Amino acid sequence: MANRSTDVLVALRFAVLPKRYIGLTKKNSTFIQKQKAVHIGALLLSLILTGCTTQNGQSSLDTLAQVVVPEVKVTDYRYAACEGVWENYQPNARENALFWLRMMDCADRLDPATARKQASQIQIENWSDAFQHSILMGAAEPTIAERRKMVDSMNTFSLNFPTAIRPLLQLWREQQVQTINLAEANSRFKRLQQDTDNKLDRMKEENARLVFELNTTSRKLENLTDIERQLSSRKQITNETEKEVEAVDKKQPKEAAKTEKPVAEDGNSSTNNPSENERNDQP
């Protein structure tokens, strides 16, 4: 019975294997057909594109790029004449940053009087007039108040600045603001320096006055010292004189007493002698 069952299993195995093989072969054939279809589609697409490439020696892709990104021509004003720059009011020129850079270069070549005269002739009605006026005034050595007016004029038309030259206009305005701040700082420094110099001068004058008073006081003290010294010396001399006078006064009574005694004795002898004489004269 065991041998029969094993034979049946072997027979079944050999019966199933051909079916699996057939299924795999069918799947492989389907995959190969799909790959062939993809390759054929790619080949057809490439043929279609190659058929569209040659058109006046230019591909359709290049034509499409030219349509999407048009070529923009920018006029170079770096070598333009200054006379033409001042009188050029064309919008395409006024919206060109190179045009304004050339105008700045031309303004730097003008003397201050000429630049101020040309700036006074401009009627400010829009942003380009304000910018041109500020460029000319910048070359005319303006005062701080005039620079403030230039900045205020630029701020008035700031919303109308073209996008293409907005960075240039903002840089110019910031430069004017920094110049104003620097001038104000220099003015404050000069005022502070002047105040310091005035204080130093007053201190020097006060010092000179104090030195003069000190010298005067020193001389007065020296004079007082001399006077005191003289008075002390005189007082000493006076004391010595007084002592000498007192000593002399003390000596004089003694000498007077000594001199009076001999005189008294002489007087007594003389008085005694007449009595004797009288005695001698009597009988």
C-alpha positions as CSV (number, residue, x, y, z in Angstrom):
1,M,0.0,0.0,0.0
2,A,2.9,2.4,0.8
3,N,4.5,1.9,-2.6
4,R,1.2,2.6,-4.3
5,S,0.7,5.9,-2.5
6,T,4.2,7.0,-3.3
7,D,3.7,6.2,-6.9
8,V,0.5,8.2,-6.9
9,L,2.3,11.3,-5.4
10,V,5.0,11.1,-8.0
11,A,2.5,10.9,-10.8
12,L,0.7,13.9,-9.4
13,R,3.9,15.9,-9.1
14,F,4.8,15.3,-12.7
15,A,1.3,16.2,-13.7
16,V,1.4,19.6,-11.8
17,L,4.9,20.7,-13.0
18,P,4.0,21.2,-16.6
19,K,1.1,23.5,-15.6
20,R,3.3,25.8,-13.5
21,Y,5.9,26.0,-16.3
22,I,3.2,26.9,-18.8
23,G,1.9,29.7,-16.4
24,L,5.4,31.1,-16.0
25,T,6.0,31.1,-19.7
26,K,2.8,33.0,-20.3
27,K,3.7,35.7,-17.7
28,N,7.1,36.1,-19.2
29,S,5.7,36.5,-22.7
30,T,3.2,39.1,-21.5
31,F,6.1,41.1,-19.8
32,I,8.2,40.9,-22.9
33,Q,5.3,42.2,-25.0
34,K,4.8,45.2,-22.7
35,Q,8.5,46.1,-22.9
36,K,8.4,45.9,-26.7
37,A,5.4,48.2,-26.7
38,V,7.2,50.8,-24.5
39,H,10.3,50.7,-26.8
40,I,8.1,51.1,-29.8
41,G,6.3,54.2,-28.2
42,A,9.6,55.8,-27.3
43,L,10.9,55.2,-30.8
44,L,7.8,56.8,-32.3
45,L,8.1,59.9,-30.0
46,S,11.7,60.4,-31.0
47,L,10.8,60.1,-34.7
48,I,8.1,62.8,-34.2
49,L,10.5,65.1,-32.4
50,T,13.1,64.7,-35.1
51,G,10.5,65.5,-37.7
52,C,9.9,68.9,-35.9
53,T,13.5,69.9,-35.3
54,T,14.5,71.3,-38.7
55,Q,12.7,74.5,-39.3
56,N,14.8,77.3,-40.8
57,G,17.8,75.7,-39.1
58,Q,16.3,76.3,-35.6
59,S,14.6,73.8,-33.3
60,S,11.1,74.2,-32.0
61,L,12.5,74.1,-28.4
62,D,14.7,77.1,-29.1
63,T,11.7,79.0,-30.6
64,L,9.7,78.2,-27.5
65,A,12.5,79.5,-25.2
66,Q,12.7,82.7,-27.1
67,V,9.0,83.2,-26.8
68,V,9.0,82.5,-23.0
69,V,12.2,84.6,-22.2
70,P,12.3,87.6,-24.6
71,E,15.6,89.3,-25.1
72,V,15.9,92.7,-23.3
73,K,18.3,95.2,-24.7
74,V,19.8,97.7,-22.3
75,T,21.3,100.9,-23.6
76,D,24.8,101.6,-22.2
77,Y,25.0,105.2,-21.2
78,R,28.5,105.1,-19.8
79,Y,30.0,106.8,-22.8
80,A,27.1,109.1,-23.7
81,A,27.7,112.8,-24.0
82,C,26.7,114.9,-20.9
83,E,24.8,117.4,-23.0
84,G,22.5,114.7,-24.2
85,V,22.1,113.2,-20.8
86,W,20.7,116.5,-19.3
87,E,18.1,116.9,-22.0
88,N,17.1,113.3,-22.3
89,Y,13.6,112.8,-20.9
90,Q,12.8,109.5,-22.6
91,P,11.0,107.1,-20.2
92,N,13.2,104.1,-21.2
93,A,16.3,106.2,-20.5
94,R,14.9,107.5,-17.2
95,E,14.2,104.0,-16.0
96,N,17.8,102.9,-16.8
97,A,20.2,102.8,-13.9
98,L,23.2,103.4,-16.2
99,F,21.6,106.6,-17.4
100,W,21.5,108.0,-13.8
101,L,25.0,106.8,-13.1
102,R,26.2,108.7,-16.1
103,M,24.3,111.8,-14.9
104,M,26.1,111.5,-11.5
105,D,29.4,111.4,-13.4
106,C,28.5,114.4,-15.5
107,A,27.4,116.3,-12.4
108,D,30.7,115.7,-10.6
109,R,32.4,117.4,-13.5
110,L,30.5,120.6,-13.1
111,D,31.6,123.5,-10.8
112,P,29.3,124.2,-7.9
113,A,28.0,127.5,-9.3
114,T,27.0,125.9,-12.6
115,A,25.4,122.9,-10.9
116,R,23.4,125.1,-8.6
117,K,22.2,127.2,-11.6
118,Q,21.0,124.1,-13.5
119,A,19.3,122.7,-10.4
120,S,17.4,126.0,-9.9
121,Q,16.0,125.7,-13.4
122,I,14.3,122.3,-12.7
123,Q,10.6,122.3,-11.8
124,I,10.1,119.2,-9.6
125,E,7.0,117.5,-10.8
126,N,7.8,113.8,-10.6
127,W,10.4,111.4,-9.2
128,S,12.9,111.9,-12.1
129,D,12.9,115.7,-11.7
130,A,13.5,115.2,-7.9
131,F,16.3,112.8,-8.5
132,Q,18.0,115.0,-11.2
133,H,17.6,118.1,-8.9
134,S,19.2,116.2,-6.0
135,I,22.1,115.0,-8.2
136,L,22.8,118.6,-9.3
137,M,22.5,120.0,-5.8
138,G,24.7,117.3,-4.5
139,A,27.5,118.6,-6.8
140,A,26.8,122.3,-5.7
141,E,28.1,121.8,-2.1
142,P,24.7,122.2,-0.4
143,T,24.2,123.1,3.2
144,I,22.6,120.8,5.7
145,A,19.2,122.5,5.3
146,E,19.4,122.1,1.5
147,R,20.3,118.4,1.8
148,R,17.3,117.9,4.1
149,K,15.1,119.5,1.4
150,M,16.6,117.1,-1.2
151,V,15.8,114.1,1.0
152,D,12.2,115.3,1.7
153,S,11.7,115.8,-2.0
154,M,12.9,112.2,-2.7
155,N,10.6,110.9,0.1
156,T,7.6,112.6,-1.5
157,F,7.9,110.6,-4.7
158,S,9.3,107.4,-3.1
159,L,6.2,105.4,-3.9
160,N,6.6,106.2,-7.6
161,F,10.1,104.9,-8.0
162,P,10.4,102.4,-10.8
163,T,11.3,98.9,-9.7
164,A,14.4,98.8,-12.0
165,I,16.2,101.7,-10.3
166,R,14.6,101.6,-6.9
167,P,17.8,100.2,-5.3
168,L,19.8,103.0,-6.8
169,L,17.4,105.7,-5.6
170,Q,17.4,104.2,-2.1
171,L,21.2,104.1,-2.0
172,W,21.3,107.7,-3.1
173,R,18.8,108.8,-0.4
174,E,20.7,106.8,2.3
175,Q,23.9,108.5,1.2
176,Q,22.3,111.9,1.6
177,V,21.0,111.0,5.1
178,Q,24.4,109.7,6.1
179,T,26.0,113.0,4.8
180,I,23.5,115.0,6.9
181,N,24.2,112.9,10.0
182,L,28.0,113.3,9.5
183,A,27.6,117.1,9.1
184,E,25.5,117.3,12.2
185,A,28.0,115.3,14.1
186,N,30.8,117.5,12.9
187,S,28.8,120.6,13.9
188,R,28.2,119.2,17.4
189,F,31.9,118.4,17.7
190,K,32.8,121.9,16.7
191,R,30.4,123.4,19.2
192,L,31.7,121.1,21.9
193,Q,35.3,122.0,21.0
194,Q,34.5,125.7,21.0
195,D,32.8,125.4,24.4
196,T,35.8,123.5,25.7
197,D,38.2,126.1,24.3
198,N,36.1,128.8,25.9
199,K,36.1,127.0,29.2
200,L,39.9,126.5,28.9
201,D,40.4,130.2,28.2
202,R,38.2,131.2,31.2
203,M,40.2,128.7,33.4
204,K,43.5,130.2,32.1
205,E,42.2,133.7,32.9
206,E,41.0,132.6,36.3
207,N,44.4,130.9,36.9
208,A,46.3,134.0,35.9
209,R,44.1,136.1,38.2
210,L,44.7,133.7,41.1
211,V,48.4,133.7,40.4
212,F,48.4,137.5,40.4
213,E,46.4,137.7,43.6
214,L,48.8,135.1,45.1
215,N,51.8,137.1,44.1
216,T,50.2,140.2,45.5
217,T,49.4,138.5,48.8
218,S,52.9,137.0,49.0
219,R,54.4,140.5,48.5
220,K,52.1,141.9,51.2
221,L,53.0,139.1,53.5
222,E,56.7,139.8,52.8
223,N,56.2,143.5,53.5
224,L,54.3,142.7,56.7
225,T,57.1,140.3,57.7
226,D,59.6,143.0,57.1
227,I,57.6,145.6,59.0
228,E,57.2,143.1,61.9
229,R,60.9,142.4,61.8
230,Q,61.6,146.1,61.9
231,L,59.2,146.7,64.7
232,S,60.6,143.9,66.7
233,S,64.1,145.2,66.2
234,R,63.0,148.7,67.1
235,K,61.2,147.4,70.2
236,Q,64.3,145.5,71.2
237,I,66.3,148.7,70.8
238,T,63.7,150.7,72.7
239,N,63.8,148.1,75.5
240,E,67.6,148.3,75.7
241,T,67.5,152.1,75.7
242,E,64.9,152.1,78.4
243,K,67.0,149.7,80.4
244,E,70.0,151.9,79.9
245,V,68.0,155.0,80.9
246,E,66.7,153.2,84.0
247,A,70.2,152.2,84.9
248,V,71.4,155.8,84.4
249,D,68.5,157.1,86.5
250,K,69.4,154.7,89.3
251,K,73.0,155.7,89.2
252,Q,72.3,159.5,89.3
253,P,70.7,159.6,92.8
254,K,73.6,157.7,94.2
255,E,76.1,160.0,92.6
256,A,74.1,163.0,93.8
257,A,74.1,161.7,97.4
258,K,77.8,161.2,97.2
259,T,78.4,164.7,96.0
260,E,76.1,166.2,98.6
261,K,77.9,164.7,101.6
262,P,81.3,166.5,100.9
263,V,79.5,169.7,100.3
264,A,77.7,169.4,103.6
265,E,80.9,168.7,105.4
266,D,82.5,171.7,103.8
267,G,79.6,173.8,105.0
268,N,79.9,172.6,108.5
269,S,83.6,173.3,108.6
270,S,83.0,176.8,107.3
271,T,80.3,177.4,109.9
272,N,82.6,176.1,112.6
273,N,85.5,178.3,111.5
274,P,83.6,181.7,112.0
275,S,82.8,180.8,115.5
276,E,86.4,180.1,116.2
277,N,87.3,183.4,114.5
278,E,84.7,185.2,116.6
279,R,86.3,183.6,119.6
280,N,89.6,184.8,118.5
281,D,88.3,188.3,117.9
282,Q,87.0,188.7,121.4
283,P,89.3,190.2,124.0
